[in-house]
């Protein structure tokens, strides 16, 4: 359904992105933020999902500043963390903004992110002009809880997530009580079909809730 396009950030950096267009007129734009593994087959499939739901979906390759065409196996977390640590948030947000600008061709814009991307989605709600954000198991959100979102945010967490203790979820909820919080009987990465932790029932429920949330706030 999608194709590769090039985006240009405000500092001149050029990055690739996966663009998935809906069959008809877009009801809005959705920026899909990757995990630490790159714009994988799963992330492209998520963009296709949102396009099928009527949104113009853009998944920027945020690791392009370190290395292009990154697609890390899900079994190699150390390598994924290495790419993530090679970046700084200011650069990441410039690239996210480039994707937001591209997605705005579809109307209002929402951002959805997974794992590291969940934290980036939260930061986008706090630092960028968007209309809504959804954070799936954003393990670092609690480190940025002092930054208050300017757009509504929905959170999805797994109750069995060994990377994100429920105490961290409580900390985020206390710092940002206006957020919408959902817990699932699942592990970290429960939305990803290519990971052993994939939980089909939780993934479907979270996606349905996310789409409804974007219907309310994006279009």
Secondary structure, 3 states (H helix, E strand, C coil): CEEEEEEECCCCCEEEEEEECCCCCCCCEEEEECECCECCHHHHHHHHHHHHCCCEEEEECHHHHCCCCCECCCCCHHHHHHHHHCCCHHHHHHHHHHHHHHHHHHCCEEEEEECHHHHHHHHHHHHCCCCEEEEECCCCHHHHCCCCCCCEEEEEEECCCCCCCHHHHHHHHHHCCCCEEEEECCCCCCCCCCCCCCCHHHHHHHHHHHHHHHHHHCC
